[in-house]
């Protein structure tokens, strides 16, 4: 089925809600987003993981940092330690690309001794070369607004990535605002956790709270952690009514993914997109 499309916040709430309600999404090639690539089947945030997603028919999410000498590359953690198996423990921004490109991010954890040994982090331009219409790439921008001019430069030097097949996500509200100001033609989704601590206890984030942030950043949508208690159908309806699309992360259980779609989300990010779609289309017999 077709997914909901982003709606300008300038639309009246009733019009926005009607637009989002045109069709209900379900698990599919365009609605399941491979988290850090198909990271169950290849090392996260590597070209093999991204290619596995694309070859399987899916879009994917990647995380980017800025090297010390201004290269935008894919990595999740703020330091290089975990996925290099401790070979480099420095912060991502403290290391030049010439040093980063020598790191092996294909031999850590369960990948030790695998065919992925020797895989290095990918540059953003290499990732964008995989862009295809109908296979959206979610670029999660980890640093603050200082990275935005470098991202814009990378995009200006390539042809595959377009506003139709690439969008940005970030937990940093200032980064969201900077991306929207520098590259207004591209969609930007604000990332949010689903629970907040208040009075020493955790409580679900409210639709009103996230809408306030979305309006302040100029973002086009919300990409929120899927917690059933928080991301209810009413929550999704309220965010949609304010003119924003709703997306969730990171869901590896099919029942949770199906429930998220029933509640009105547009896309679900998962470590196992192919696995979830196969289960959805061919459920095991009792």
C-alpha positions as a Markdown table, in Angstrom:
| # | Residue | x | y | z |
|---|---|---|---|---|
| 1 | Unk | 0.0 | 0.0 | 0.0 |
| 2 | Unk | 1.0 | 3.6 | -0.4 |
| 3 | Unk | 2.3 | 5.3 | 2.7 |
| 4 | Unk | 1.3 | 8.6 | 4.1 |
| 5 | Unk | 3.2 | 11.6 | 2.8 |
| 6 | Unk | 4.6 | 14.5 | 4.7 |
| 7 | Unk | 2.2 | 17.4 | 4.9 |
| 8 | Unk | 3.3 | 21.0 | 5.3 |
| 9 | Unk | 2.7 | 22.5 | 8.7 |
| 10 | Unk | 1.1 | 25.4 | 7.0 |
| 11 | Unk | -2.0 | 23.2 | 6.2 |
| 12 | Unk | -5.0 | 23.6 | 8.5 |
| 13 | Unk | -5.2 | 20.7 | 11.0 |
| 14 | Unk | -8.3 | 19.2 | 9.4 |
| 15 | Unk | -6.8 | 19.2 | 6.0 |
| 16 | Unk | -3.5 | 17.7 | 7.3 |
| 17 | Unk | -5.4 | 15.0 | 9.1 |
| 18 | Unk | -7.4 | 14.1 | 6.0 |
| 19 | Unk | -4.2 | 13.9 | 3.9 |
| 20 | Unk | -2.5 | 11.5 | 6.4 |
| 21 | Unk | -5.6 | 9.4 | 6.5 |
| 22 | Unk | -5.7 | 8.7 | 2.8 |
| 23 | Unk | -4.3 | 5.2 | 3.3 |
| 24 | Unk | -3.1 | 3.0 | 6.1 |
| 25 | Unk | 0.5 | 1.7 | 6.0 |
| 26 | Unk | 1.5 | -1.9 | 6.5 |
| 27 | Unk | 4.8 | -3.8 | 6.5 |
| 28 | Unk | 6.3 | -3.5 | 3.0 |
| 29 | Unk | 9.3 | -2.5 | 1.0 |
| 30 | Unk | 8.6 | 1.2 | 1.3 |
| 31 | Unk | 7.4 | 1.2 | 5.0 |
| 32 | Unk | 10.1 | -0.9 | 6.7 |
| 33 | Unk | 13.4 | 1.0 | 7.1 |
| 34 | Unk | 16.6 | -1.0 | 7.7 |
| 35 | Unk | 18.2 | 0.3 | 10.9 |
| 36 | Unk | 21.9 | 1.1 | 10.3 |
| 37 | Unk | 21.4 | -1.0 | 7.2 |
| 38 | Unk | 20.3 | -4.6 | 7.5 |
| 39 | Unk | 22.3 | -4.7 | 10.7 |
| 40 | Unk | 21.2 | -8.2 | 11.7 |
| 41 | Unk | 22.9 | -9.6 | 8.5 |
| 42 | Unk | 25.9 | -7.4 | 8.1 |
| 43 | Unk | 27.9 | -5.1 | 10.4 |
| 44 | Unk | 26.0 | -1.9 | 11.3 |
| 45 | Unk | 26.6 | 1.3 | 9.4 |
| 46 | Unk | 28.8 | -0.3 | 6.7 |
| 47 | Unk | 28.3 | -0.4 | 2.9 |
| 48 | Unk | 27.7 | -4.2 | 3.1 |
| 49 | Unk | 24.7 | -3.5 | 5.5 |
| 50 | Unk | 23.4 | -0.7 | 3.3 |
| 51 | Unk | 23.7 | -2.8 | 0.1 |
| 52 | Unk | 22.0 | -5.7 | 1.7 |
| 53 | Unk | 19.0 | -3.5 | 2.5 |
| 54 | Unk | 18.9 | -2.0 | -1.0 |
| 55 | Unk | 19.3 | -5.4 | -2.7 |
| 56 | Unk | 16.5 | -6.7 | -0.6 |
| 57 | Unk | 14.3 | -3.9 | -1.7 |
| 58 | Unk | 14.4 | -1.7 | 1.4 |
| 59 | Unk | 15.4 | 1.8 | 2.3 |
| 60 | Unk | 17.8 | 2.2 | 5.2 |
| 61 | Unk | 18.9 | 4.4 | 8.1 |
| 62 | Unk | 22.5 | 5.5 | 8.6 |
| 63 | Unk | 24.3 | 7.6 | 11.3 |
| 64 | Unk | 26.8 | 10.2 | 10.4 |
| 65 | Unk | 29.6 | 12.1 | 12.2 |
| 66 | Unk | 32.2 | 14.7 | 11.1 |
| 67 | Unk | 35.9 | 13.8 | 11.1 |
| 68 | Unk | 38.5 | 16.1 | 12.4 |
| 69 | Unk | 39.3 | 17.2 | 8.8 |
| 70 | Unk | 35.7 | 17.7 | 7.7 |
| 71 | Unk | 34.7 | 14.4 | 6.1 |
| 72 | Unk | 31.2 | 13.1 | 6.8 |
| 73 | Unk | 31.3 | 9.4 | 7.6 |
| 74 | Unk | 29.0 | 6.7 | 8.9 |
| 75 | Unk | 29.3 | 5.7 | 12.6 |
| 76 | Unk | 26.8 | 5.4 | 15.5 |
| 77 | Unk | 28.7 | 6.0 | 18.7 |
| 78 | Unk | 30.3 | 9.2 | 19.7 |
| 79 | Unk | 33.6 | 7.3 | 20.1 |
| 80 | Unk | 35.2 | 4.8 | 17.7 |
| 81 | Unk | 35.7 | 2.2 | 20.4 |
| 82 | Unk | 32.8 | -0.3 | 20.1 |
| 83 | Unk | 32.7 | -1.3 | 16.5 |
| 84 | Unk | 36.4 | -1.2 | 16.0 |
| 85 | Unk | 36.8 | -3.7 | 18.9 |
| 86 | Unk | 38.7 | -1.1 | 20.8 |
| 87 | Unk | 41.3 | -0.5 | 18.1 |
| 88 | Unk | 40.6 | 3.3 | 18.4 |
| 89 | Unk | 38.9 | 4.8 | 21.5 |
| 90 | Unk | 39.0 | 8.5 | 20.4 |
| 91 | Unk | 35.9 | 10.6 | 19.8 |
| 92 | Unk | 34.7 | 10.6 | 16.1 |
| 93 | Unk | 35.4 | 14.3 | 15.7 |
| 94 | Unk | 39.0 | 14.0 | 17.0 |
| 95 | Unk | 40.2 | 11.7 | 14.3 |
| 96 | Unk | 41.1 | 12.6 | 10.6 |
| 97 | Unk | 39.7 | 10.6 | 7.8 |
| 98 | Unk | 43.1 | 9.2 | 6.9 |
| 99 | Unk | 43.1 | 7.4 | 10.2 |
| 100 | Unk | 39.4 | 6.5 | 10.2 |
| 101 | Unk | 39.5 | 4.8 | 6.8 |
| 102 | Unk | 42.1 | 2.4 | 8.1 |
| 103 | Unk | 39.8 | 1.1 | 10.9 |
| 104 | Unk | 38.1 | -2.3 | 10.6 |
| 105 | Unk | 34.5 | -2.1 | 11.6 |
| 106 | Unk | 33.6 | -5.6 | 10.2 |
| 107 | Unk | 35.3 | -7.8 | 12.8 |
| 108 | Unk | 33.7 | -6.8 | 16.1 |
| 109 | Unk | 31.4 | -8.9 | 18.3 |
| 110 | Unk | 29.6 | -11.6 | 16.3 |
| 111 | Unk | 31.3 | -10.5 | 13.2 |
| 112 | Unk | 34.8 | -11.5 | 14.3 |
| 113 | Unk | 36.3 | -13.8 | 11.7 |
| 114 | Unk | 33.5 | -13.2 | 9.3 |
| 115 | Unk | 33.6 | -12.3 | 5.6 |
| 116 | Unk | 33.2 | -8.7 | 6.6 |
| 117 | Unk | 36.7 | -8.4 | 8.1 |
| 118 | Unk | 38.5 | -5.4 | 6.8 |
| 119 | Unk | 35.4 | -3.3 | 6.2 |
| 120 | Unk | 35.9 | 0.4 | 6.9 |
| 121 | Unk | 33.4 | 3.1 | 7.8 |
| 122 | Unk | 31.7 | 4.6 | 4.8 |
| 123 | Unk | 31.8 | 8.2 | 3.6 |
| 124 | Unk | 28.4 | 9.9 | 3.1 |
| 125 | Unk | 29.0 | 10.2 | -0.6 |
| 126 | Unk | 29.4 | 6.5 | -0.9 |
| 127 | Unk | 26.1 | 6.0 | 0.9 |
| 128 | Unk | 24.3 | 8.5 | -1.3 |
| 129 | Unk | 25.4 | 6.6 | -4.3 |
| 130 | Unk | 22.9 | 3.9 | -3.2 |
| 131 | Unk | 20.0 | 6.3 | -3.3 |
| 132 | Unk | 17.0 | 5.0 | -5.3 |
| 133 | Unk | 13.5 | 6.3 | -5.6 |
| 134 | Unk | 11.2 | 4.1 | -3.6 |
| 135 | Unk | 14.1 | 3.2 | -1.3 |
| 136 | Unk | 14.4 | 6.1 | 1.2 |
| 137 | Unk | 17.6 | 6.7 | 3.1 |
| 138 | Unk | 17.2 | 8.2 | 6.6 |
| 139 | Unk | 20.4 | 10.1 | 7.4 |
| 140 | Unk | 20.7 | 10.4 | 11.1 |
| 141 | Unk | 22.8 | 13.4 | 11.9 |
| 142 | Unk | 24.5 | 12.9 | 15.3 |
| 143 | Unk | 26.5 | 16.1 | 15.9 |
| 144 | Unk | 25.3 | 19.6 | 16.3 |
| 145 | Unk | 24.6 | 22.2 | 13.5 |
| 146 | Unk | 28.3 | 22.6 | 12.8 |
| 147 | Unk | 28.1 | 19.5 | 10.5 |
| 148 | Unk | 25.4 | 20.9 | 8.3 |
| 149 | Unk | 27.6 | 22.9 | 5.8 |
| 150 | Unk | 29.7 | 19.8 | 5.2 |
| 151 | Unk | 26.6 | 17.7 | 4.6 |
| 152 | Unk | 25.3 | 20.3 | 2.1 |
| 153 | Unk | 28.6 | 20.2 | 0.3 |
| 154 | Unk | 28.4 | 16.4 | -0.1 |
| 155 | Unk | 24.9 | 16.6 | -1.4 |
| 156 | Unk | 25.8 | 19.4 | -3.9 |
| 157 | Unk | 28.5 | 17.2 | -5.4 |
| 158 | Unk | 26.4 | 14.1 | -6.2 |
| 159 | Unk | 23.3 | 13.3 | -8.3 |
| 160 | Unk | 21.6 | 10.2 | -6.9 |
| 161 | Unk | 20.2 | 11.6 | -3.7 |
| 162 | Unk | 17.1 | 13.8 | -4.1 |
| 163 | Unk | 14.4 | 15.1 | -1.8 |
| 164 | Unk | 12.3 | 12.1 | -3.0 |
| 165 | Unk | 14.7 | 9.4 | -1.7 |
| 166 | Unk | 16.7 | 10.9 | 1.1 |
| 167 | Unk | 15.7 | 12.7 | 4.4 |
| 168 | Unk | 17.3 | 13.7 | 7.6 |
| 169 | Unk | 16.6 | 12.7 | 11.2 |
| 170 | Unk | 18.2 | 14.0 | 14.4 |
| 171 | Unk | 17.7 | 14.1 | 18.2 |
| 172 | Unk | 19.2 | 17.6 | 18.2 |
| 173 | Unk | 16.6 | 20.2 | 17.7 |
| 174 | Unk | 19.1 | 22.8 | 16.7 |
| 175 | Unk | 20.5 | 20.5 | 14.1 |
| 176 | Unk | 17.0 | 19.9 | 12.7 |
| 177 | Unk | 16.5 | 23.6 | 12.4 |
| 178 | Unk | 19.9 | 24.1 | 10.7 |
| 179 | Unk | 19.2 | 21.3 | 8.2 |
| 180 | Unk | 15.8 | 22.7 | 7.3 |
| 181 | Unk | 17.2 | 26.2 | 6.9 |
| 182 | Unk | 20.2 | 25.1 | 4.8 |
| 183 | Unk | 18.4 | 22.4 | 2.7 |
| 184 | Unk | 14.7 | 23.3 | 2.9 |
| 185 | Unk | 13.8 | 21.0 | 0.0 |
| 186 | Unk | 14.7 | 17.9 | 2.1 |
| 187 | Unk | 12.5 | 16.5 | 4.8 |
| 188 | Unk | 13.7 | 16.6 | 8.3 |
| 189 | Unk | 12.2 | 14.4 | 11.1 |
| 190 | Unk | 12.9 | 15.1 | 14.8 |
| 191 | Unk | 13.9 | 12.1 | 16.8 |
| 192 | Unk | 12.5 | 11.5 | 20.2 |
| 193 | Unk | 12.4 | 9.0 | 23.0 |
| 194 | Unk | 8.9 | 7.9 | 24.0 |
| 195 | Unk | 9.2 | 8.3 | 27.8 |
| 196 | Unk | 10.3 | 11.3 | 29.9 |
| 197 | Unk | 11.3 | 11.4 | 33.5 |
| 198 | Unk | 9.1 | 13.7 | 35.6 |
| 199 | Unk | 8.9 | 13.8 | 39.4 |
| 200 | Unk | 11.3 | 10.9 | 39.7 |
| 201 | Unk | 9.1 | 8.7 | 37.5 |
| 202 | Unk | 8.8 | 7.9 | 33.8 |
| 203 | Unk | 5.8 | 9.0 | 31.8 |
| 204 | Unk | 4.9 | 8.9 | 28.1 |
| 205 | Unk | 5.7 | 12.0 | 26.1 |
| 206 | Unk | 2.6 | 13.9 | 25.1 |
| 207 | Unk | 1.6 | 14.8 | 21.6 |
| 208 | Unk | 1.4 | 18.4 | 22.6 |
| 209 | Unk | 5.1 | 18.4 | 23.8 |
| 210 | Unk | 6.4 | 16.9 | 20.6 |
| 211 | Unk | 4.3 | 19.2 | 18.4 |
| 212 | Unk | 5.7 | 22.2 | 20.2 |
| 213 | Unk | 9.3 | 21.0 | 19.4 |
| 214 | Unk | 8.4 | 20.1 | 15.8 |
| 215 | Unk | 7.0 | 23.6 | 15.2 |
| 216 | Unk | 10.0 | 25.3 | 16.8 |
| 217 | Unk | 12.4 | 23.3 | 14.6 |
| 218 | Unk | 10.5 | 23.6 | 11.3 |
| 219 | Unk | 10.7 | 19.8 | 11.0 |
| 220 | Unk | 8.4 | 17.8 | 8.7 |
| 221 | Unk | 7.8 | 14.8 | 11.0 |
| 222 | Unk | 8.4 | 12.9 | 14.2 |
| 223 | Unk | 10.5 | 9.7 | 14.4 |
| 224 | Unk | 9.8 | 8.3 | 17.9 |
| 225 | Unk | 10.8 | 5.3 | 19.9 |
| 226 | Unk | 8.0 | 2.8 | 19.8 |
| 227 | Unk | 6.6 | 2.2 | 23.2 |
| 228 | Unk | 3.0 | 1.0 | 23.1 |
| 229 | Unk | 2.1 | 3.0 | 26.2 |
| 230 | Unk | 3.2 | 6.2 | 24.6 |
| 231 | Unk | 2.7 | 5.9 | 20.8 |
| 232 | Unk | -1.1 | 5.3 | 20.9 |
| 233 | Unk | -3.5 | 5.8 | 18.0 |
| 234 | Unk | -4.7 | 9.0 | 19.7 |
| 235 | Unk | -1.1 | 10.3 | 20.0 |
| 236 | Unk | -0.5 | 9.7 | 16.3 |
| 237 | Unk | -3.8 | 11.3 | 15.3 |
| 238 | Unk | -2.9 | 14.5 | 17.3 |
| 239 | Unk | 0.6 | 14.8 | 15.8 |
| 240 | Unk | -0.9 | 14.1 | 12.3 |
| 241 | Unk | -3.6 | 16.7 | 12.9 |
| 242 | Unk | -0.9 | 19.3 | 13.6 |
| 243 | Unk | 0.6 | 18.6 | 10.1 |
| 244 | Unk | 3.4 | 16.1 | 10.9 |
| 245 | Unk | 4.0 | 12.6 | 9.9 |
| 246 | Unk | 4.9 | 10.0 | 12.5 |
| 247 | Unk | 7.5 | 7.3 | 12.2 |
| 248 | Unk | 8.9 | 4.8 | 14.8 |
| 249 | Unk | 12.1 | 3.0 | 15.8 |
| 250 | Unk | 13.5 | 0.4 | 16.4 |
| 251 | Unk | 11.1 | -2.5 | 16.1 |
| 252 | Unk | 12.2 | -6.1 | 15.5 |
| 253 | Unk | 9.0 | -7.9 | 16.7 |
| 254 | Unk | 6.4 | -8.3 | 14.0 |
| 255 | Unk | 3.4 | -7.9 | 16.3 |
| 256 | Unk | 4.8 | -4.6 | 17.5 |
| 257 | Unk | 5.4 | -3.5 | 13.9 |
| 258 | Unk | 1.9 | -4.4 | 12.8 |
| 259 | Unk | 0.4 | -2.7 | 15.9 |
| 260 | Unk | 2.4 | 0.5 | 15.1 |
| 261 | Unk | 1.0 | 0.6 | 11.6 |
| 262 | Unk | -2.5 | 0.0 | 13.0 |
| 263 | Unk | -2.0 | 3.0 | 15.2 |
| 264 | Unk | -1.2 | 5.1 | 12.1 |
| 265 | Unk | 2.6 | 5.4 | 11.8 |
| 266 | Unk | 4.0 | 5.9 | 8.4 |
| 267 | Unk | 7.2 | 3.8 | 8.6 |
| 268 | Unk | 8.9 | 1.4 | 11.0 |
| 269 | Unk | 12.7 | 1.2 | 11.4 |
| 270 | Unk | 14.0 | -2.3 | 12.2 |
| 271 | Unk | 17.2 | -4.2 | 12.3 |
| 272 | Unk | 15.5 | -7.0 | 10.3 |
| 273 | Unk | 13.4 | -5.6 | 7.5 |
| 274 | Unk | 13.5 | -8.7 | 5.3 |
| 275 | Unk | 12.8 | -11.0 | 8.2 |
| 276 | Unk | 9.7 | -9.0 | 9.3 |
| 277 | Unk | 8.3 | -8.7 | 5.8 |
| 278 | Unk | 8.8 | -12.5 | 5.2 |
| 279 | Unk | 7.0 | -13.3 | 8.4 |
| 280 | Unk | 4.2 | -10.9 | 7.6 |
| 281 | Unk | 3.6 | -12.3 | 4.1 |
| 282 | Unk | 4.2 | -16.0 | 5.1 |
| 283 | Unk | 3.3 | -16.4 | 8.8 |
| 284 | Unk | 4.3 | -19.7 | 10.3 |
| 285 | Unk | 1.7 | -22.4 | 10.4 |
| 286 | Unk | 0.3 | -23.4 | 13.8 |
